[in-house]
Amino acid sequence: MVRLTTISNILAGIGIAILGFSIVLKYIYQSISTTSSIPFYSWLIGVLLLGVVIISTVINTFTEMTGFVHPEDKLVSNMFVFLMTIAAILVFGYLDEGEPLQEQLFNMSTMIVVAFVFLFIFVYFSKTILEGGESGKLKEMTARFMMVSLVLGAIMAGLQYALGVIYGALLYTGGSIVLGIIAIILVVSIAFFLIHQYEPVGE
């Protein structure tokens, strides 16, 4: 039986390709000084696929309605969702070309990336932070979490500021490219970090 995760990953790949094709279409119409709604409709198809992918990944991540799904499959599938969501937001800003909306969309994407940075660092320090929590050492665990939160806050604030500077210098298109590269690097980094982590699985 084909797993829902496999279908989801295929749809995510197709969706990302369609979103990228929307940019190509927009560029082609700009080069011939013509406007068209076709790039927007292409983007809309990608967003509809994103909706399907999100629903399927939520089912696989939080339930076992489709049977057991290996943790690595869940991780890969959700990484596709992360990248596809960032792509959908940034591509829409490129198609719209309205500066106020573009800035809002860029900030929205920035917050998603910053939240992913939080996830990555928290996963990296999770064993240290949670040590002793199961034995009732809540005060020690909370103290460690406070210090890690301080570091996290500084890193995330610095990243958000840096991305704001990049947006101001490179405008939307250049800033979106940099943000997309950062998102890919984060996904690859967390995958590389977790690839050798042993995790017991069920049947």
Sequence and secondary structure as in RCSB ss.txt:
>XXXX:A:sequence
MVRLTTISNILAGIGIAILGFSIVLKYIYQSISTTSSIPFYSWLIGVLLLGVVIISTVINTFTEMTGFVHPEDKL
VSNMFVFLMTIAAILVFGYLDEGEPLQEQLFNMSTMIVVAFVFLFIFVYFSKTILEGGESGKLKEMTARFMMVSL
VLGAIMAGLQYALGVIYGALLYTGGSIVLGIIAIILVVSIAFFLIHQYEPVGE
>XXXX:A:secstr
   HHHHHHHHHHHHHHHHHHHHHHHHHHHHTT   SHHHHHHHHHHHHHHHHHHHHHHHHH  TT    HHHHH
HHHHHHHHHHHHHHHHHHHHH  HHHHHHHHHHHHHHHHHHHHHHHHHHHHHHHHTTGGGT HHHHHHHHHHHHH
HHHHHHHHHHHHHHHHHHHHHHHHHHHHHHHHHHHHHHHHHHHHTT       
